[in-house]
Amino acid sequence: MTRIIGILSGKGGVGKTTLTGNLAVELAKLGKEVYAIDCNISTSHLGMYFGFYDYNVTLNDVLRGDNEIEDAIYEHKSGVKIVPGSLSPHDLGGIDIALLKKNIKKLVGKADYILLDSAPGLAREAMGTLISSDEVLFITKPTLPSIIDMLRLKEMAKWFNLKPVGLVINMFNKDYKMTVNDVKKAVDIPVLAVVPYDKDVIKSFKLSIPLVLMNPKSKAAKEFKLLAKFIDKGKSEPKSSALKRLLNFFKF
């Protein structure tokens, strides 16, 4: 059965593309057939993260009705199949976001996972991702504005009757005033991973190599690995290494 998971956030810059890319690679390492689709049409970065810069066909062409989605698939050496958005601002015209769901459905049965890297917020592109998803994985930074916007998104996902997979807290460090428990109480969604702030994430973008391939021993990479295992098994809420340390600290 193909699982279509939208990766969503209320604000930009919280790490949706980083999460999508690294989760896709880790699921592929588990032997799964994985498609990662850049649904952030106006500011596409997913293909770049995997080192793809020049495409004959992109999702933009598909949403204009010029090509089939199969024409826009590019396989990364990790085994992940990428459907990138165009990097050209000239390709934004004539796009019908309503065609997104129809085209994604064509991939059902061909993959174990289809991960949708959404645009932030609740604008047209993000709504297209919501409509096209069966499940949603939320991501936020531990800041009040990010949490508030994520709660708006959570209500919209509920309105569409989408199953929440859980929440990833990204870029966590001791300087944030909000603790993991604060976030859990505010959102009422299982926290599946606490990804620490990691300078190697920025380096991985510069090198166009997902972090879990560039430095699999980094703390952030280990969180992505645990998250992938949980999503694939889904038996109980994982106790990630960072989450364990934080919870033990606050208990103390």
MIKESE-774618 format. One record per residue (C-alpha): x, y, z. Coordinates in Angstrom, 2 decimals, always signed. Layout:
# residues N
+---------+---------+---------+
:      xx :      yy :      zz :
+---------+---------+---------+
:       X :       Y :       Z :
...
+---------+---------+---------+
# end
This chain:
# residues 252
+---------+---------+---------+
:      xx :      yy :      zz :
+---------+---------+---------+
:   +0.00 :   +0.00 :   +0.00 :
:   +1.29 :   +3.44 :   -0.92 :
:   +1.37 :   +6.03 :   +1.86 :
:   +1.10 :   +9.64 :   +0.70 :
:   +2.51 :  +11.85 :   +3.44 :
:   +2.42 :  +15.63 :   +3.25 :
:   +5.26 :  +17.33 :   +5.15 :
:   +3.80 :  +20.59 :   +6.41 :
:   +4.66 :  +23.66 :   +8.44 :
:   +2.92 :  +26.91 :   +9.27 :
:   +6.05 :  +28.97 :   +8.61 :
:   +8.87 :  +28.89 :   +6.09 :
:  +12.45 :  +28.17 :   +7.06 :
:  +11.68 :  +25.45 :   +9.60 :
:  +13.25 :  +22.61 :   +7.60 :
:  +10.57 :  +20.91 :   +5.49 :
:  +12.93 :  +20.21 :   +2.60 :
:  +15.65 :  +18.96 :   +4.95 :
:  +13.14 :  +16.64 :   +6.60 :
:  +11.68 :  +15.43 :   +3.30 :
:  +15.07 :  +14.69 :   +1.78 :
:  +16.62 :  +12.91 :   +4.74 :
:  +13.48 :  +10.97 :   +5.62 :
:  +13.21 :   +9.83 :   +2.00 :
:  +16.80 :   +8.55 :   +1.99 :
:  +16.38 :   +6.73 :   +5.30 :
:  +13.17 :   +5.06 :   +4.12 :
:  +14.99 :   +4.01 :   +0.95 :
:  +17.75 :   +2.51 :   +3.13 :
:  +15.03 :   +0.36 :   +4.70 :
:  +14.38 :   -1.10 :   +1.27 :
:  +11.34 :   +1.02 :   +0.48 :
:  +10.42 :   +2.53 :   -2.87 :
:  +10.24 :   +6.25 :   -2.19 :
:   +9.12 :   +9.24 :   -4.26 :
:   +9.81 :  +12.77 :   -3.01 :
:   +7.82 :  +15.51 :   -4.75 :
:   +8.58 :  +19.23 :   -4.50 :
:   +5.15 :  +20.78 :   -4.06 :
:   +6.63 :  +24.17 :   -3.17 :
:   +6.31 :  +25.33 :   -6.77 :
:   +7.23 :  +28.99 :   -6.34 :
:  +10.41 :  +28.36 :   -4.30 :
:  +11.59 :  +24.87 :   -5.23 :
:  +14.63 :  +23.50 :   -3.39 :
:  +14.17 :  +19.75 :   -3.09 :
:  +15.87 :  +18.86 :   -6.36 :
:  +18.81 :  +21.09 :   -5.48 :
:  +19.23 :  +19.29 :   -2.16 :
:  +19.77 :  +16.07 :   -4.10 :
:  +22.15 :  +17.71 :   -6.58 :
:  +19.72 :  +18.10 :   -9.48 :
:  +19.91 :  +21.51 :  -11.15 :
:  +19.05 :  +20.95 :  -14.80 :
:  +15.81 :  +19.21 :  -15.73 :
:  +14.14 :  +18.56 :  -19.05 :
:  +10.73 :  +18.23 :  -17.36 :
:   +9.57 :  +19.46 :  -13.94 :
:   +6.41 :  +19.35 :  -11.88 :
:   +5.60 :  +22.78 :  -13.32 :
:   +5.31 :  +21.21 :  -16.79 :
:   +3.09 :  +18.49 :  -15.37 :
:   +0.77 :  +21.00 :  -13.69 :
:   +0.47 :  +22.92 :  -16.96 :
:   -0.70 :  +19.73 :  -18.62 :
:   +2.31 :  +19.59 :  -20.95 :
:   +3.79 :  +16.35 :  -19.59 :
:   +2.94 :  +13.28 :  -17.55 :
:   +4.35 :  +13.04 :  -14.03 :
:   +6.38 :   +9.99 :  -15.07 :
:   +8.34 :  +12.32 :  -17.38 :
:   +9.44 :  +14.43 :  -14.39 :
:  +10.94 :  +11.64 :  -12.26 :
:  +14.71 :  +11.64 :  -11.62 :
:  +16.39 :   +8.88 :   -9.62 :
:  +19.04 :   +9.79 :   -7.09 :
:  +21.91 :   +7.41 :   -6.33 :
:  +20.29 :   +6.71 :   -2.94 :
:  +17.36 :   +5.14 :   -4.78 :
:  +14.98 :   +7.99 :   -3.98 :
:  +12.97 :   +9.17 :   -6.97 :
:  +12.64 :  +12.96 :   -7.12 :
:   +9.96 :  +15.03 :   -8.84 :
:  +11.45 :  +18.55 :   -8.76 :
:   +9.91 :  +21.93 :   -9.32 :
:  +11.39 :  +24.34 :  -11.82 :
:  +14.08 :  +26.78 :  -10.72 :
:  +13.02 :  +29.32 :  -13.35 :
:  +10.56 :  +32.10 :  -12.41 :
:   +9.31 :  +31.97 :  -16.02 :
:   +7.79 :  +28.54 :  -15.33 :
:   +5.28 :  +29.81 :  -12.78 :
:   +2.65 :  +30.77 :  -15.33 :
:   -0.22 :  +28.56 :  -16.40 :
:   +0.08 :  +26.15 :  -13.46 :
:   -3.09 :  +24.43 :  -12.27 :
:   -2.46 :  +23.25 :   -8.71 :
:   -5.72 :  +21.28 :   -8.90 :
:   -3.89 :  +18.81 :  -11.17 :
:   -1.48 :  +17.87 :   -8.35 :
:   -3.66 :  +15.24 :   -6.70 :
:   -4.66 :  +13.68 :  -10.01 :
:   -1.02 :  +13.25 :  -11.03 :
:   +0.17 :  +11.98 :   -7.65 :
:   -2.53 :   +9.31 :   -7.76 :
:   -0.84 :   +7.95 :  -10.91 :
:   +2.12 :   +6.93 :   -8.74 :
:   +0.02 :   +5.01 :   -6.23 :
:   +0.96 :   +1.34 :   -6.36 :
:   +4.41 :   +2.13 :   -7.72 :
:   +5.89 :   +3.25 :   -4.40 :
:   +5.73 :   +2.46 :   -0.70 :
:   +5.97 :   +6.15 :   +0.21 :
:   +5.21 :   +9.39 :   -1.59 :
:   +6.54 :  +12.33 :   +0.42 :
:   +5.19 :  +15.77 :   -0.47 :
:   +7.47 :  +18.71 :   +0.38 :
:   +4.86 :  +21.41 :   +0.91 :
:   +4.97 :  +25.17 :   +0.69 :
:   +4.54 :  +26.80 :   +4.13 :
:   +1.29 :  +28.17 :   +5.50 :
:   -2.14 :  +27.88 :   +3.95 :
:   -1.72 :  +29.50 :   +0.53 :
:   -2.61 :  +27.82 :   -2.77 :
:   +0.42 :  +25.52 :   -3.03 :
:   +0.10 :  +24.32 :   +0.57 :
:   -3.60 :  +23.66 :   +0.05 :
:   -2.71 :  +21.58 :   -3.00 :
:   -0.44 :  +19.47 :   -0.80 :
:   -3.15 :  +19.05 :   +1.84 :
:   -5.71 :  +17.95 :   -0.74 :
:   -3.22 :  +15.49 :   -2.27 :
:   -2.13 :  +13.87 :   +1.03 :
:   -3.58 :  +10.97 :   +3.00 :
:   -1.43 :  +11.65 :   +6.07 :
:   +0.43 :  +14.67 :   +7.40 :
:   +3.76 :  +15.00 :   +9.20 :
:   +4.10 :  +18.39 :  +10.86 :
:   +7.39 :  +20.17 :  +11.45 :
:   +8.06 :  +23.23 :  +13.59 :
:  +10.75 :  +25.13 :  +15.41 :
:  +10.20 :  +25.50 :  +19.19 :
:   +9.08 :  +29.13 :  +18.90 :
:   +5.68 :  +30.61 :  +19.65 :
:   +5.04 :  +32.05 :  +16.13 :
:   +5.90 :  +28.69 :  +14.52 :
:   +3.65 :  +26.82 :  +16.95 :
:   +0.71 :  +29.20 :  +16.45 :
:   +0.90 :  +28.90 :  +12.66 :
:   +1.27 :  +25.13 :  +12.92 :
:   -1.92 :  +24.94 :  +15.00 :
:   -3.79 :  +26.72 :  +12.20 :
:   -2.44 :  +24.13 :   +9.81 :
:   -3.42 :  +21.33 :  +12.17 :
:   -7.04 :  +22.54 :  +12.17 :
:   -7.08 :  +22.67 :   +8.39 :
:   -5.68 :  +19.13 :   +8.18 :
:   -8.39 :  +18.01 :  +10.58 :
:  -11.01 :  +19.66 :   +8.38 :
:   -9.72 :  +17.60 :   +5.44 :
:   -9.89 :  +14.48 :   +7.65 :
:   -6.17 :  +13.78 :   +7.24 :
:   -4.40 :  +11.40 :   +9.59 :
:   -1.62 :  +13.10 :  +11.60 :
:   +1.56 :  +11.02 :  +11.64 :
:   +3.09 :  +13.24 :  +14.32 :
:   +5.34 :  +16.25 :  +14.86 :
:   +9.04 :  +16.88 :  +14.31 :
:  +10.65 :  +19.65 :  +16.39 :
:  +13.54 :  +20.94 :  +14.33 :
:  +16.65 :  +23.06 :  +15.04 :
:  +16.27 :  +22.57 :  +18.79 :
:  +18.89 :  +24.06 :  +21.08 :
:  +19.11 :  +25.15 :  +24.70 :
:  +18.63 :  +28.83 :  +23.80 :
:  +14.96 :  +28.40 :  +22.97 :
:  +12.59 :  +29.31 :  +25.77 :
:  +10.09 :  +26.61 :  +24.82 :
:  +10.88 :  +23.10 :  +26.06 :
:   +9.83 :  +19.88 :  +24.37 :
:   +7.10 :  +19.46 :  +27.00 :
:   +5.85 :  +22.99 :  +26.29 :
:   +5.50 :  +22.14 :  +22.60 :
:   +3.79 :  +18.82 :  +23.32 :
:   +1.22 :  +20.49 :  +25.54 :
:   +0.55 :  +23.24 :  +23.02 :
:   +0.02 :  +21.09 :  +19.94 :
:   -1.42 :  +17.85 :  +21.34 :
:   +0.37 :  +15.83 :  +18.66 :
:   +2.90 :  +13.04 :  +19.34 :
:   +6.46 :  +14.36 :  +19.08 :
:   +8.27 :  +11.82 :  +16.93 :
:  +11.69 :  +13.45 :  +16.73 :
:  +13.63 :  +16.33 :  +18.25 :
:  +16.26 :  +17.27 :  +15.68 :
:  +19.03 :  +19.37 :  +17.25 :
:  +20.47 :  +22.42 :  +15.55 :
:  +23.33 :  +21.11 :  +13.44 :
:  +25.74 :  +23.18 :  +11.33 :
:  +26.23 :  +20.14 :   +9.12 :
:  +22.68 :  +20.62 :   +7.81 :
:  +23.79 :  +23.91 :   +6.21 :
:  +26.91 :  +22.22 :   +4.89 :
:  +24.83 :  +19.41 :   +3.39 :
:  +22.79 :  +21.98 :   +1.44 :
:  +25.96 :  +23.63 :   +0.14 :
:  +27.24 :  +20.25 :   -1.03 :
:  +23.81 :  +19.08 :   -2.29 :
:  +24.14 :  +15.89 :   -0.25 :
:  +21.42 :  +14.91 :   +2.25 :
:  +22.80 :  +14.95 :   +5.78 :
:  +22.19 :  +11.24 :   +6.41 :
:  +24.54 :  +10.50 :   +3.49 :
:  +27.08 :  +13.24 :   +4.18 :
:  +27.45 :  +12.58 :   +7.92 :
:  +25.26 :   +9.69 :   +9.11 :
:  +26.85 :   +9.84 :  +12.58 :
:  +25.72 :  +13.40 :  +13.29 :
:  +23.09 :  +13.89 :  +15.98 :
:  +20.56 :  +15.28 :  +13.52 :
:  +21.11 :  +12.39 :  +11.08 :
:  +20.50 :   +9.88 :  +13.86 :
:  +17.14 :  +11.53 :  +14.60 :
:  +16.10 :  +11.23 :  +10.95 :
:  +17.07 :   +7.56 :  +11.01 :
:  +14.97 :   +6.86 :  +14.13 :
:  +12.07 :   +8.80 :  +12.64 :
:  +12.13 :   +6.74 :   +9.44 :
:  +12.13 :   +3.48 :  +11.40 :
:   +9.16 :   +4.62 :  +13.46 :
:   +7.14 :   +5.80 :  +10.47 :
:   +7.79 :   +2.50 :   +8.70 :
:   +6.85 :   +0.39 :  +11.73 :
:   +4.45 :   +2.74 :  +13.52 :
:   +4.06 :   +0.60 :  +16.64 :
:   +4.72 :   +3.13 :  +19.36 :
:   +5.93 :   +6.68 :  +19.80 :
:   +9.73 :   +6.57 :  +19.51 :
:  +12.02 :   +7.80 :  +22.21 :
:  +14.66 :   +9.51 :  +20.11 :
:  +18.09 :  +10.07 :  +21.59 :
:  +17.61 :  +13.84 :  +21.88 :
:  +14.11 :  +13.47 :  +23.27 :
:  +15.31 :  +10.99 :  +25.88 :
:  +18.00 :  +13.36 :  +27.09 :
:  +15.63 :  +16.32 :  +27.25 :
:  +12.90 :  +14.44 :  +29.08 :
:  +15.39 :  +13.03 :  +31.57 :
:  +16.73 :  +16.54 :  +32.16 :
:  +13.30 :  +17.99 :  +32.91 :
:  +12.41 :  +15.04 :  +35.14 :
:  +15.57 :  +15.70 :  +37.10 :
+---------+---------+---------+
# end
